[in-house]
Amino acid sequence: MSRNEQLFERAQRSIPGGVNSPVRAFRSVGGTPRFIERAEGPYFWDADGKRYIDYIGSWGPMILGHGHPDVVRAVQDAAARGLSYGAPTEAEVEMAELLLKLVPSMEQLRLVSSGTEAAMSAIRLARGAAGGGKGRRKIVKFEGCYHGHADSLLVKAGSGLLTFGNPSSAGVPAEITQHTLVLDYNNAQQLEEAFGQHADDIACVIVEPVAGNMNLVRATPEFLQAMRSLCTRHGAVLIFDEVMSGFRVALGGAQSLYGIDPDMTVLGKVIGGGMPVAAFGGKRDVMKHLAPLGSVYQAGTLSGNPVAVACGMATLRLVQQPGFYDRLGARTDRLVRGLLAAAQEAAPAIPFAGDAVGGMFGVYFASRPPGSYAEVMKADKDRFNRFFHAMLDRGVYLAPSAFEAGFVSMAHDEAVIDESVALARDAFRTIAGG
Ligand SMILES: *Cc1c(COP(=O)(O)O)cnc(C)c1O
């Protein structure tokens, strides 16, 4: 038995499924999860000493790669000054100021510790603030977008158009999700119909402007523009959940690429640089409803934790270097173009498509990139699973699911990308045919 197998067996005795977050369990692809011992640059090493080129980057945060010396030093220095105070610090103010400068649609923000917490708080605030502070009940989300695991967000689409969602998790009473409307991604007409039926009670529309939790799916500009104008017209709060896309697809997030100003933005992942920092922010008019100023409650023992903030700030300093996102985007494109060419060379050629936005990419065993959850679901999952394992065997760690995006870091230089492509060429060859 390998050490990974031993650890997995042991882990399952004390932790449900052996993991602290479900997708790590390899349920979708089968096999034994790798237990990671250490990481450096674009690589990590598992408990059996095998090295992998890491294309999950902790599911987004590790945009500089692992163990950047400036980040490690910042964390060590902060830790030496105290781990947590439960009182405000100058560093939190600096972080808030920097985030507001880089994401100018936000006028104020609050720091929290996870994307789940940030999205949940943003929705509570939107509900409390909507309708001029009178409050509204309904929220609109889109199928395939993930906004953390708060009860009202764990919803799958109802069977008919414009029906309210059913809970997609046990433990969530239907009463909790009865005000969550689930619509198709990239379907502006459906959104318009939803406002037609429920305009006075829709508190907010929450969306991943570049979706990264159903593989990678781009929103069309028309879809986001329709959303913006419908929210403005009906007094609903438009929330961009940029936990994944923020500081990943561009310095100013997806909103800077599309040129759309949401009323609120949710951030996480990269802003913590690998430690627990997330944020929700927006227009002063909305943010003023938050306690202690307003009547919407939200709090956190470790919010703005000094060590986590130091890690996030060190990361954010480095991503502001001129040309950072151009270089990151070029490397990600190089990877995707290389994978496309490698799939074509396999005989018989494998239906395969790819897409990239900034440092984020999607690979699809389908003839073209998907535009909705339904299209994502049509991809050849079995083929992906074989590709995943063929890559893993060769030392390339992709997200262990056909329905997750991939992440490139600045530590993935051209040599690492080209090595990955060469290994993929070999992997495609072994999965072609069958
Ligand atoms: C990861 C993610 C979340 C949840 O963040 P956690 O820190 O895992 O709680 C929310 N929204 C989006 C878009 C995400 O990608």
PDBQT file of the ligand as one rigid body, heavy atoms in Angstrom, charges set to zero:
ROOT
HETATM    1  C1  LIG A 501     -14.567  29.434  -3.907  1.00  0.00    +0.000 C 
HETATM    2  C2  LIG A 501     -15.773  30.250  -4.169  1.00  0.00    +0.000 A 
HETATM    3  C3  LIG A 501     -16.651  30.624  -3.145  1.00  0.00    +0.000 A 
HETATM    4  C4  LIG A 501     -16.525  30.103  -1.752  1.00  0.00    +0.000 C 
HETATM    5  O1  LIG A 501     -15.339  30.482  -1.132  1.00  0.00    +0.000 OA
HETATM    6  P1  LIG A 501     -14.785  29.648   0.110  1.00  0.00    +0.000 P 
HETATM    7  O2  LIG A 501     -13.618  30.440   0.556  1.00  0.00    +0.000 OA
HETATM    8  O3  LIG A 501     -14.464  28.290  -0.411  1.00  0.00    +0.000 OA
HETATM    9  O4  LIG A 501     -15.881  29.612   1.119  1.00  0.00    +0.000 OA
HETATM   10  C5  LIG A 501     -17.682  31.486  -3.443  1.00  0.00    +0.000 A 
HETATM   11  N1  LIG A 501     -17.857  31.946  -4.691  1.00  0.00    +0.000 NA
HETATM   12  C6  LIG A 501     -17.050  31.604  -5.695  1.00  0.00    +0.000 A 
HETATM   13  C7  LIG A 501     -17.279  32.176  -7.060  1.00  0.00    +0.000 C 
HETATM   14  C8  LIG A 501     -15.989  30.733  -5.472  1.00  0.00    +0.000 A 
HETATM   15  O5  LIG A 501     -15.210  30.372  -6.498  1.00  0.00    +0.000 OA
ENDROOT
TORSDOF 0
